[in-house]
Amino acid sequence: MTSPADTPEEPRRQFASDNWSGICPEALEALIAANRGHVPAYGDDDYTRQACDLIRDFFETRCEVFFTFNGTAANSLVLASLCQSYHSILCHQLAHIETDECGAPEFFSNGTKVLLVPGDDGKIDLKSVEHAITRRSDIHYPKPKVLSITQATEVGTVYTVDELKAAWSVARRYDLRIHMDGARFANALAALGATPREITWEAGVDVLCLGGTKNGLPVGDAVVFFNKELAREFDYRCKQAGQLASKMRFLTAPWAGILKDGAFLRHAKNANARAAQLESELRGTPGIAIKYPRQANSVFLEVPPSLIAGLRRKGWSFYQFIGDGGVRLMCSWDTTEEDVRRIVDDIRTLLARSCER
Ligand SMILES: *Cc1c(COP(=O)(O)O)cnc(C)c1O
């Protein structure tokens, strides 16, 4: 028997990461609805077929779709399938595949080298990309094969359609494939107000790793091959890497749940709007500098160490190791206006107190 006293209090919503959030109602309902009777395992079921079809409808094209347990696996397995071990992958120096995947892209590709490119606001500078491709053409240099773009970027900025097309023209000139790390693709989409097709296959993206976990799913990111040639035998790669879910319906039914009535975009819009609220509340506050243009669902701040300590004492969690430092406040699908007001009030109180001293 559990008494009310044994029931832990509901933890507050934080600004640490969008994957600290729970499951959105649309995904949870679909998950529960999928828990009926027996259906075929390993993805040969109607829930999975429906999820794949909804993803094809979303992108308005006949793409090939796969599901992995997380984004690291999606990125790494895609990159491994686009490259031979003597190739190289070009990405921004802050890219998740470089800084946050524990070497998985290199591991799964048997040593394909990741080459880093600089660029302002978390976006690759195309002159530097071109330099990295053309500086050597001899046999001693790992042959550039993939340009990897993160949308939205690690620092919460978003590539415009024109920027994506400019990257495509460089990739095309040198016969590079384009991989898009879309862990926060929905947030980028909501920020741009574009259509999904405009910022993917119509801008030259060969493969997209489509994030769901940070936008209300329990688990499971999708891999979307617009260039279907490249999807050959990807199912074997997933299986070998331990990424073929046996009870696949529980990964895919929630995808159908968030896609069929537009919740996927709606939740991303909320997260972006809450970040916009946070930014407008904090902009101009003495002692606080906003680090990057706020375009998606995060706000990066440069603040005094005493404020960081004070916020932590008040029970707030946030990351300080993403991008090139500072405090990252990340909004989620379920962040409310009230949540934003609470942290802003705490920030104001702490700053006022430190001025009094
Ligand atoms: C969260 C994230 C991923 C995926 O991370 P997992 O923890 O492996 O799901 C990939 N790319 C970016 C940019 C991310 O923010």
The ligand as a Gaussian input file, in Angstrom:
#p B3LYP/6-31G(d) Opt

LIG

0 1
 C       19.783000      15.677000     -28.786000
 C       20.528000      15.770000     -30.058000
 C       20.823000      14.625000     -30.814000
 C       20.436000      13.231000     -30.384000
 O       20.874000      12.883000     -29.137000
 P       20.479000      11.488000     -28.447000
 O       20.723000      11.767000     -27.012000
 O       21.380000      10.462000     -28.996000
 O       19.056000      11.208000     -28.790000
 C       21.458000      14.790000     -32.033000
 N       21.789000      15.999000     -32.483000
 C       21.536000      17.130000     -31.793000
 C       21.899000      18.448000     -32.363000
 C       20.914000      17.051000     -30.547000
 O       20.654000      18.168000     -29.871000

